[in-house]
């Protein structure tokens, strides 16, 4: 399974950005998927995920209400729509997937990772 992330870039505070993550080798709908982000000098932290067992989404407190995770099954692509971005959202964003029926907020519990994509939010 390979995950290819894209969509990062530079945006002003208050702006929006959509990240994409296309999978090959397995359908995303057969896995629990998530987006993590990593701040400089920190370990990756969970941002959003979709549970395979029931399709529900979960979000960290810091992004809830501003970010939306989704899957396009026809394109086998997952998205992270980010609204009202803040400078503190600046990070490298990673997509991840695991074969379990539910997501985890712990990075090492994921089986597959995409390359990071940098999001920079200017003030």
SVG drawing of the C-alpha trace seen along z (x, -y; Angstrom):
<svg xmlns="http://www.w3.org/2000/svg" viewBox="-21 -38 34 43">
<polyline fill="none" stroke="black" stroke-width="0.4" points="0.0,0.0 1.3,-3.4 -0.1,-6.8 0.7,-9.9 -0.1,-13.2 -0.3,-16.6 -1.8,-20.0 0.4,-21.8 1.5,-25.3 1.6,-28.8 -1.7,-30.5 -2.6,-33.6 -4.2,-33.3 -8.0,-32.9 -7.6,-31.2 -8.3,-27.6 -6.4,-24.7 -7.3,-21.2 -4.9,-18.3 -5.2,-15.2 -3.9,-11.7 -4.3,-9.1 -3.9,-5.4 -2.7,-2.6 -2.7,1.1 -5.7,1.1 -9.0,-0.7 -9.1,-3.4 -12.6,-2.3 -11.2,1.0 -9.0,-0.8 -9.2,-3.3 -7.5,-6.5 -6.1,-9.6 -4.2,-12.8 -1.4,-13.6 0.7,-16.7 4.2,-17.3 5.5,-20.6 9.2,-21.4 10.9,-19.4 7.7,-17.5 6.4,-14.1 3.5,-13.6 0.1,-14.3 -3.3,-13.2 -5.5,-15.7 -8.4,-13.8 -9.5,-10.3 -12.3,-8.1 -13.2,-4.8 -13.7,-2.0 -16.2,-0.2 -18.9,-2.9 -17.5,-5.7 -17.6,-8.2 -15.0,-10.9 -13.0,-12.1 -11.0,-15.3 -8.5,-16.6 -9.8,-19.5 -7.4,-21.9 -8.9,-21.3 -12.5,-20.4 -14.9,-22.8 -12.3,-24.0 -11.0,-20.8 -13.0,-18.2 -11.8,-14.7 -13.4,-12.8 -12.9,-10.0 -13.8,-9.9 -14.1,-6.1 -14.3,-6.5 -10.9,-8.3 -9.5,-6.2 -8.4,-9.5 -8.8,-11.1 -9.0,-14.8 -8.4,-17.2 -10.3,-20.4 -8.8,-23.1 -10.7,-26.3 -9.9,-29.4 -6.3,-28.4 -4.1,-29.8 -0.3,-30.3 -0.2,-27.6 -1.5,-25.1 1.9,-25.4 3.3,-21.9 4.1,-19.0 0.9,-17.0 0.9,-13.3 -1.8,-10.9 -1.9,-7.4 -3.9,-4.2 -4.3,-1.1 -6.2,2.1 -7.9,2.0 -11.6,1.2 -11.0,-2.0 -8.6,-4.8 -6.0,-5.5 -4.4,-8.7 -1.1,-7.0 1.1,-7.2 3.1,-4.0 -0.2,-2.0 -0.6,-2.9 0.5,-0.5 0.9,-2.9 2.1,-6.5 2.3,-9.0 5.1,-11.5 4.6,-14.7 3.2,-17.9 4.2,-21.2 1.5,-23.7 2.6,-27.2 0.2,-29.7 1.4,-33.3 0.1,-35.9"/>
</svg>
